[in-house]
Amino acid sequence: MSDFSSDPVEHKIHDEMISRFSAASPVKKMLQRMYSEKLTLAELASLNGCKVSTYDKHMRSAKRMLGTRTVAGTLAAALKAGLIEDA
């Protein structure tokens, strides 16, 4: 889903996912901080005093919503979709 096609059904699905993602502020904040500060999930968890499993769960959710498989792909898709900002 990271490549946007001209299929109207895919666009509708993509728009719905983006709308759900925007409401998921903990996930959005996590991705923004990871991207802007170049942090790993483990580093972010350590800085926030949380378990890595919490951030793993957020990342799985973001991957599912953005249709990506890797952390780098997820950050790139979030940036491309305008969900996070370039620092």
C-alpha positions as CSV (number, residue, x, y, z in Angstrom):
1,M,0.0,0.0,0.0
2,S,3.0,2.3,0.2
3,D,2.7,2.8,-3.6
4,F,-0.4,4.8,-4.3
5,S,-2.3,3.4,-7.3
6,S,-5.1,5.0,-9.3
7,D,-7.6,2.4,-8.1
8,P,-10.5,4.4,-6.4
9,V,-11.1,1.5,-4.0
10,E,-7.5,1.5,-2.9
11,H,-7.7,5.3,-2.4
12,K,-10.8,5.0,-0.2
13,I,-9.1,2.2,1.9
14,H,-6.0,4.3,2.2
15,D,-7.9,7.4,3.2
16,E,-9.8,5.4,5.8
17,M,-6.5,4.0,7.2
18,I,-5.0,7.5,7.3
19,S,-8.0,8.8,9.2
20,R,-7.8,6.0,11.8
21,F,-4.0,6.5,12.1
22,S,-4.4,10.2,12.7
23,A,-6.6,9.4,15.6
24,A,-4.0,7.0,17.0
25,S,-1.9,9.7,18.6
26,P,0.4,7.5,20.7
27,V,1.5,5.7,17.5
28,K,1.9,9.0,15.6
29,K,4.0,10.5,18.4
30,M,6.1,7.3,18.6
31,L,6.8,7.4,14.8
32,Q,7.5,11.2,14.9
33,R,10.0,10.9,17.7
34,M,11.7,7.8,16.1
35,Y,12.1,9.6,12.8
36,S,13.2,13.0,14.1
37,E,15.6,11.7,16.8
38,K,16.8,8.6,14.9
39,L,15.8,6.3,17.7
40,T,15.2,2.6,17.8
41,L,12.1,1.1,19.5
42,A,14.4,-0.1,22.4
43,E,16.0,3.4,22.8
44,L,12.6,5.1,22.7
45,A,11.2,2.7,25.3
46,S,14.2,3.2,27.6
47,L,13.9,7.0,27.4
48,N,10.2,6.9,28.2
49,G,10.5,4.2,30.9
50,C,8.2,1.8,29.1
51,K,8.5,-1.8,28.0
52,V,9.8,-2.5,24.5
53,S,6.7,-4.7,24.0
54,T,4.5,-1.6,24.2
55,Y,6.3,0.1,21.4
56,D,6.4,-3.2,19.4
57,K,2.6,-3.3,19.6
58,H,2.4,0.3,18.4
59,M,4.7,-0.4,15.5
60,R,2.7,-3.5,14.5
61,S,-0.4,-1.3,14.5
62,A,1.3,1.3,12.3
63,K,2.7,-1.3,9.9
64,R,-0.8,-2.8,9.5
65,M,-2.4,0.6,9.0
66,L,0.2,1.7,6.5
67,G,0.6,-1.6,4.7
68,T,4.3,-1.9,5.4
69,R,6.6,-4.6,6.6
70,T,9.7,-2.9,8.1
71,V,10.3,0.0,10.5
72,A,12.1,2.0,7.8
73,G,9.2,1.3,5.4
74,T,6.7,2.4,8.0
75,L,8.5,5.7,8.7
76,A,8.9,6.4,5.0
77,A,5.2,5.7,4.4
78,A,4.1,7.9,7.3
79,L,6.3,10.7,6.0
80,K,5.0,10.3,2.5
81,A,1.4,10.4,3.7
82,G,2.0,13.5,5.7
83,L,1.4,11.8,9.1
84,I,4.8,12.8,10.4
85,E,6.9,15.8,9.6
86,D,10.5,16.0,8.3
87,A,12.7,17.4,11.0
